[in-house]
Amino acid sequence: MRYVIRKDGDLSTVGIHRNSFDEALATAAEMIAMRGDEKSIVVEDTWDKRTINEGEIASLIAARSPDRT
């Protein structure tokens, strides 16, 4: 598994995506929109040993979205 979605500071996994970064971001965004507590959602890239926080998730999704001009 490459991308693991977790609540920040929590060891439990709430989602996994094997290879698709875009799908991991989309799943994380859905979880952020529907969460019932104050814990932040993060995406962990297990290959690059990197944690992507909510701010980065929002920026990456916005950058991938088509312009709405």
C-alpha positions as CSV (number, residue, x, y, z in Angstrom):
1,M,0.0,0.0,0.0
2,R,1.4,3.3,-1.0
3,Y,-1.1,5.9,0.3
4,V,-2.6,5.6,3.8
5,I,-5.3,8.0,5.0
6,R,-5.4,8.5,8.7
7,K,-6.7,11.0,11.3
8,D,-3.7,13.1,12.3
9,G,-2.1,11.8,15.4
10,D,-4.0,8.5,15.2
11,L,-2.6,5.2,14.2
12,S,-5.8,3.8,12.9
13,T,-6.2,3.7,9.1
14,V,-9.4,5.1,7.6
15,G,-8.5,4.5,3.9
16,I,-5.9,3.0,1.6
17,H,-5.0,3.5,-2.0
18,R,-2.3,1.3,-3.6
19,N,-1.1,3.5,-6.4
20,S,-3.4,6.4,-7.2
21,F,-2.5,9.7,-5.6
22,D,-5.5,11.4,-7.2
23,E,-7.9,8.8,-5.7
24,A,-6.2,9.1,-2.3
25,L,-6.6,12.9,-2.4
26,A,-10.3,12.6,-3.5
27,T,-11.0,10.1,-0.7
28,A,-9.3,12.3,1.9
29,A,-11.3,15.3,0.7
30,E,-14.6,13.4,1.1
31,M,-13.5,12.3,4.6
32,I,-12.7,15.9,5.5
33,A,-16.1,17.1,4.3
34,M,-17.9,14.4,6.3
35,R,-15.9,14.1,9.5
36,G,-17.6,14.2,12.8
37,D,-14.8,15.4,15.0
38,E,-12.0,17.9,15.1
39,K,-9.1,15.6,14.1
40,S,-7.4,16.5,10.9
41,I,-7.2,14.0,8.0
42,V,-3.8,13.3,6.5
43,V,-2.5,11.2,3.6
44,E,0.7,9.4,4.2
45,D,2.9,8.5,1.2
46,T,4.6,5.4,2.6
47,W,7.1,5.2,-0.3
48,D,8.4,8.8,0.0
49,K,7.9,8.9,3.8
50,R,5.8,12.0,3.5
51,T,2.7,13.2,5.3
52,I,0.3,15.5,3.4
53,N,-1.9,17.6,5.7
54,E,-5.3,19.1,5.0
55,G,-3.9,22.4,3.7
56,E,-1.8,20.6,1.1
57,I,-4.7,18.3,0.2
58,A,-6.9,21.3,-0.6
59,S,-4.1,23.0,-2.6
60,L,-3.4,19.9,-4.6
61,I,-7.0,19.3,-5.4
62,A,-7.5,22.9,-6.4
63,A,-4.4,22.7,-8.7
64,R,-5.9,19.6,-10.4
65,S,-9.4,21.1,-10.8
66,P,-10.2,22.8,-14.2
67,D,-10.5,26.6,-14.1
68,R,-13.9,27.9,-13.5
69,T,-13.7,31.2,-15.4
